[in-house]
Amino acid sequence: MTPLERLELEACINRASEILYKNADPDSLETLEDIETAVREHVLENVSPQIARLGAPSLAP
């Protein structure tokens, strides 16, 4: 990964974090375990299906 690609990826991850936090229930994020659970749920639902395309180029947009 080039330094520029790393910066682009970091910017995308930061934006994704903002979106996921905006769509989380702040009252349910009281402990580290709560945060980990919320992140895991968002990743499984929203991120993993997109990452799966790495192994299946025919599914790529």
Helices and strands as residue ranges (DSSP letters): H 3-22, G 26-28, H 32-42, I 43-47, H 48-51, G 52-55, G 57-59
